[in-house]
């Protein structure tokens, strides 16, 4: 009887996933590398950018330093403004984008099919096409997947209730629900700062982050002068009114198509 009781307790407290946990120091190094590149692009304003990256189990654990394919001469990753350029190099393990002036936010570009792409006959989003390239190169040897946005998605577009623009539904769809559905592959949604104009909409941001968590993603926040990462859970998911980024003169990353 006691054996059965302890067995039941073990099942109740056992982790729900067998995947490799993402080491916070390893994640901080990755976010720091991308941030260094972004600061080179525009020193006057910390540009919004987003990236989708896959790591091996060893890279997730931090036992091996994450590499970038492709990489610059200094070993740092590239951040592009054109998806077509970013999907060309073979063997890549990440895709990173800046927003385009008068264009949609970077999260939208990575996760949704634009009208322009539909006109060209493209039927899968950037994330799906990227995942298929990764699968051809390394098969199922994926330890974890990182979806990063420097700023929290804005509540009047990517974190809105509009089904045509809300990105949360995309996180429940391919490739996250197909190629990366294996319980051994942990998925992470990571951000660094709150989007300034959304300061008064923090409850809505928290609700959407809760939906992201419900889609199977763990939430992390990576910020500070020397970037450090932390695990974020409800109710606030590490969103603090005191450290939300102040509004900027031009908030480009949430503009519609």
C-alpha positions in Angstrom: 0.0 0.0 0.0 2.8 2.4 1.0 4.6 1.5 -2.2 1.6 2.5 -4.3 1.1 5.7 -2.3 4.7 6.8 -2.9 4.5 5.9 -6.5 1.4 8.1 -6.9 3.2 11.0 -5.2 6.2 10.6 -7.5 3.9 10.8 -10.6 2.2 13.9 -9.3 5.5 15.7 -8.6 7.4 14.4 -11.6 8.3 16.9 -14.4 5.8 17.1 -17.2 8.5 17.2 -19.8 11.7 15.1 -20.3 13.4 17.7 -22.4 16.7 19.5 -21.8 16.4 22.6 -19.6 17.8 25.8 -21.1 20.7 27.1 -19.0 20.1 30.7 -18.1 23.8 31.7 -18.5 23.8 30.1 -22.0 20.7 32.0 -22.9 22.1 35.3 -21.5 25.2 34.9 -23.7 23.0 34.4 -26.8 20.8 37.4 -26.0 23.9 39.5 -25.3 25.5 38.5 -28.6 22.4 39.5 -30.6 22.1 42.7 -28.6 25.7 43.7 -29.3 24.9 43.4 -33.0 21.7 45.4 -32.7 23.6 48.2 -30.9 26.1 48.4 -33.8 23.2 48.9 -36.2 21.8 51.9 -34.3 23.6 53.4 -31.3 21.0 56.2 -30.9 18.1 53.9 -30.3 18.1 50.3 -29.2 16.3 48.8 -32.1 13.6 46.2 -31.8 14.6 42.8 -33.2 13.5 39.2 -32.9 15.0 35.8 -33.6 14.1 32.2 -33.7 16.9 29.8 -32.8 17.4 26.1 -32.3 20.0 24.6 -30.0 21.4 21.2 -29.5 21.0 19.5 -26.1 24.6 20.3 -25.2 24.1 24.0 -26.1 20.8 24.1 -24.1 22.6 22.7 -21.0 25.5 25.1 -21.5 28.0 22.3 -21.7 28.9 23.5 -25.2 29.0 27.2 -26.2 26.2 28.0 -28.7 27.4 28.6 -32.2 25.8 30.7 -34.9 25.3 29.5 -38.4 26.0 31.7 -40.4 28.3 33.9 -38.4 30.3 37.1 -38.9 34.1 37.4 -38.9 33.9 38.1 -35.2 31.8 35.1 -34.5 28.6 37.0 -33.8 25.3 36.4 -35.6 23.7 38.4 -38.3 20.4 40.3 -38.0 18.7 41.0 -41.4 15.9 43.1 -42.7 15.0 40.7 -45.5 13.6 37.2 -44.9 14.6 36.1 -48.4 18.2 36.8 -47.5 17.9 35.2 -44.1 16.7 31.8 -45.4 19.3 31.4 -48.1 22.4 30.1 -46.2 22.4 26.4 -45.8 22.9 24.8 -42.4 21.6 27.8 -40.5 20.5 27.4 -36.9 18.8 30.8 -36.4 16.9 33.5 -38.2 17.0 37.0 -36.9 15.2 40.1 -38.2 15.0 43.9 -37.7 11.6 45.5 -38.4 11.2 47.2 -41.7 10.1 50.9 -41.6 6.4 51.1 -42.4 6.3 47.3 -42.3 4.9 44.7 -39.9 6.5 43.8 -36.6 9.3 41.3 -36.6 7.2 38.7 -34.6 4.5 38.9 -37.2 7.0 38.4 -40.1 8.4 35.3 -38.4 5.1 33.7 -37.5 2.5 34.7 -40.0 2.2 34.6 -43.8 2.0 38.1 -45.2 -0.4 39.1 -48.1 2.7 39.6 -50.3 3.8 36.1 -49.6 0.4 34.7 -50.4 0.4 36.5 -53.7 3.7 34.7 -54.5 2.0 31.3 -53.7 3.9 30.8 -50.4 1.8 28.7 -48.1 4.0 28.3 -45.0 5.3 30.9 -42.6 9.0 31.8 -42.1 9.2 29.7 -38.9 7.9 26.6 -40.7 10.3 27.1 -43.6 13.2 27.6 -41.2 12.2 24.5 -39.2 12.1 22.4 -42.3 15.7 23.5 -43.2 16.9 22.7 -39.7 15.2 19.3 -39.9 17.0 18.4 -43.1 20.3 19.3 -41.6 20.2 17.8 -38.1 17.0 15.7 -38.1 15.6 15.4 -34.6 18.8 16.5 -32.8 17.1 19.6 -31.4 17.4 20.2 -27.7 15.4 23.4 -27.4 13.9 26.2 -29.4 14.1 29.9 -28.5 11.7 32.6 -29.8 13.0 36.0 -28.7 11.6 39.5 -29.1 13.5 42.4 -27.5 10.3 44.1 -26.7 7.0 42.5 -25.6 4.6 42.3 -28.6 2.3 45.3 -28.7 -1.2 44.9 -27.5 -2.8 46.7 -30.6 -1.2 44.2 -33.0 0.8 41.0 -32.2 -0.7 40.7 -28.7 -4.2 41.9 -29.7 -7.3 39.9 -29.9 -7.5 40.3 -33.6 -7.2 36.8 -35.1 -5.6 38.2 -38.3 -2.6 39.6 -36.3 -2.4 37.9 -33.0 0.8 35.8 -32.9 -0.2 33.5 -30.0 -2.3 31.3 -32.2 0.8 30.8 -34.4 2.7 29.4 -31.4 0.2 26.6 -31.2 0.6 25.8 -34.9 3.3 24.3 -37.2 6.2 24.1 -36.7 5.7 24.3 -33.0 2.9 21.7 -33.0 4.5 19.4 -35.6 8.3 19.4 -36.1 9.0 20.7 -32.6 6.1 19.0 -30.8 8.3 16.3 -29.2 8.1 16.6 -25.4 11.9 16.3 -25.4 12.2 19.7 -27.1 11.6 22.6 -24.7 10.3 25.8 -26.2 11.1 29.2 -24.8 9.5 32.7 -25.3 12.0 35.3 -24.2 11.9 39.1 -24.0 14.0 41.8 -22.6 11.8 44.9 -22.0 8.2 45.9 -22.0 7.1 47.9 -25.0 6.8 51.5 -23.8 3.5 52.6 -25.2 1.9 49.5 -23.6 2.8 50.6 -20.0 -0.9 51.0 -19.2 -1.8 47.6 -20.8 0.3 45.4 -18.6 -2.6 43.2 -17.5 -3.3 42.4 -21.1 0.4 41.7 -21.8 0.4 39.3 -18.8 -2.8 37.6 -20.1 -1.1 37.1 -23.5 2.1 35.8 -21.9 -0.1 33.4 -20.0 -1.6 32.2 -23.3 2.0 31.7 -24.6 2.8 29.6 -21.6 -0.4 27.7 -22.3 0.8 27.0 -25.8 3.8 25.0 -24.3 6.4 27.8 -23.9 8.4 28.6 -20.9 8.8 32.4 -20.4 12.1 34.0 -19.6 13.2 37.6 -19.3 16.8 38.6 -20.1 17.8 42.2 -19.3 20.3 44.5 -17.5 23.6 46.1 -18.5 25.2 42.8 -18.0 22.4 40.6 -19.3 21.0 38.1 -16.9 18.0 35.8 -17.5 15.3 34.7 -15.1 12.4 32.3 -15.2 9.0 34.1 -15.4 5.7 32.8 -14.2 2.2 34.1 -13.5 0.8 36.4 -12.5 3.3 39.1 -13.8 5.7 37.0 -15.9 8.6 39.3 -14.7 6.9 42.4 -16.1 7.6 45.3 -13.8 5.9 48.7 -14.2 9.1 50.3 -12.8 11.4 49.1 -15.5 9.1 49.2 -18.5 10.9 50.9 -21.4 9.7 54.5 -21.8 7.9 55.5 -25.0 10.1 56.4 -28.0 9.4 59.0 -30.6 9.1 56.3 -33.3 7.7 52.9 -32.4 8.2 51.1 -35.7 7.9 47.5 -34.8 4.2 47.4 -34.4 3.1 49.0 -37.7 0.7 47.1 -39.9 1.2 45.9 -43.4 
